[in-house]
Amino acid sequence: MINLLKELEKKNYIKKIKKSSINVENSLDISKRDLKLSKTILKEDYDWAFNVAYNSILQCICALMFSQGYRPSSGISHVATIEFAKIYLNNSDTIYLNNMRKSRHKATYDIVGIITESQAKNAICHSEEIIKKITKIIEKNTE
């Protein structure tokens, strides 16, 4: 794992920072807020429910990064965060997350109504699962 972190640092995906439990807590709080909000928004707009569910995962991964003493590099933070997640999550989770990133980009910047109800609900389910996994990792590492 240390070699993978060093590789991400070398590629300038992540930056070493001082560990901060406050940053971890804040990111987890944002993640939980966004997960809850995505469920509410689902009734109104699939694109935004998907987008907010994606953000909840991103914030949770940031909490994990902070707990390990890292932050994503600016300018490529979404890609950097997913690359970091590859160290801790399984391959299917990170593939799904990268596909979410691409779909979110299209829904945010290119095409209105591109996300289906099924995709939005799936995003919320994945968000819940990934938040549970990452929270366990963070708790285990702070014992």
C-alpha positions in Angstrom: 0.0 0.0 0.0 2.8 2.4 0.8 4.3 1.9 -2.7 0.9 2.7 -4.2 0.6 5.9 -2.2 4.1 6.9 -3.2 3.2 6.3 -6.8 0.1 8.5 -6.6 2.3 11.2 -5.0 4.9 10.9 -7.8 2.1 11.2 -10.4 0.9 14.4 -8.5 -2.5 12.9 -7.9 -2.3 13.3 -4.1 -0.5 15.6 -1.7 0.8 14.7 1.8 -0.9 16.8 4.5 -1.1 16.7 8.3 -3.7 14.2 9.5 -6.8 16.0 10.7 -9.7 14.3 12.5 -11.8 17.5 11.9 -11.3 17.3 8.1 -12.3 13.6 8.3 -15.4 14.4 10.3 -16.4 17.3 8.1 -16.1 15.2 4.9 -18.0 12.3 6.5 -20.8 14.8 7.5 -20.9 16.2 4.0 -21.0 12.7 2.6 -24.0 11.7 4.8 -25.8 14.9 4.1 -25.4 14.4 0.4 -26.6 10.8 0.6 -29.7 11.9 2.4 -30.2 14.8 0.0 -29.8 12.5 -3.1 -32.7 10.4 -1.8 -34.9 13.5 -1.5 -33.9 14.9 -4.9 -34.7 11.6 -6.5 -38.4 12.5 -6.6 -37.6 15.6 -8.6 -34.6 15.1 -10.8 -32.6 12.0 -11.6 -29.6 13.9 -13.0 -29.1 15.8 -9.7 -29.9 12.8 -7.5 -27.2 10.9 -9.3 -24.8 13.9 -9.1 -25.3 14.3 -5.3 -25.0 10.6 -4.7 -21.7 10.7 -6.6 -20.6 13.6 -4.5 -21.4 11.7 -1.3 -19.0 9.0 -2.4 -16.3 11.5 -3.4 -16.6 13.2 0.0 -16.4 9.9 1.8 -13.2 9.0 -0.1 -11.8 12.4 0.8 -12.5 11.6 4.5 -10.4 8.4 4.0 -7.7 10.5 2.3 -7.6 12.9 5.2 -7.5 10.1 7.7 -4.4 8.8 5.9 -2.7 12.2 5.7 -3.4 13.0 2.1 -5.6 15.3 -0.1 -6.3 15.2 -3.8 -4.4 17.5 -6.1 -6.4 20.4 -7.4 -7.4 20.4 -11.0 -7.7 16.6 -11.2 -9.4 16.0 -7.8 -12.1 13.7 -9.2 -9.6 11.4 -11.0 -7.1 11.6 -8.1 -9.8 10.6 -5.6 -10.8 7.6 -7.6 -7.2 6.6 -8.1 -6.7 6.8 -4.3 -9.9 4.7 -3.8 -8.4 1.9 -5.9 -6.0 1.2 -3.0 -8.9 0.5 -0.6 -11.9 -0.5 -2.6 -12.5 -3.5 -4.8 -12.1 -3.2 -8.6 -15.9 -3.3 -9.3 -16.5 -0.4 -6.9 -13.8 1.8 -8.6 -14.9 0.9 -12.1 -18.5 1.8 -11.2 -17.2 5.0 -9.5 -15.2 6.0 -12.6 -18.3 5.4 -14.8 -20.3 7.5 -12.4 -17.7 10.3 -12.8 -18.1 10.3 -16.6 -21.9 10.1 -16.4 -22.0 12.9 -13.9 -19.9 15.1 -16.1 -22.3 14.6 -19.0 -25.4 15.2 -16.9 -23.8 18.4 -15.4 -22.3 19.9 -18.5 -23.7 18.3 -21.6 -27.1 16.7 -21.7 -30.2 17.3 -19.5 -32.2 14.2 -18.6 -29.4 11.7 -19.5 -29.7 9.8 -16.1 -32.5 7.3 -15.8 -34.4 6.6 -12.6 -32.7 3.2 -12.4 -29.2 4.8 -12.7 -30.0 7.4 -10.0 -31.4 4.7 -7.6 -28.3 2.5 -8.3 -26.0 5.5 -7.6 -27.7 6.0 -4.2 -27.4 2.3 -3.4 -23.7 2.3 -4.3 -23.2 5.4 -2.3 -24.6 3.7 0.8 -22.4 0.7 0.3 -19.2 2.6 -0.3 -19.8 4.9 2.6 -20.2 1.8 4.9 -17.0 0.3 3.6 -15.0 3.4 3.9 -16.3 4.3 7.3 -15.2 0.8 8.5 -11.8 1.4 7.1 -11.5 4.8 8.8 -12.7 3.4 12.1 -10.3 0.5 11.9 -7.3 2.8 11.1 -8.1 5.1 14.0 -8.4 2.4 16.7 
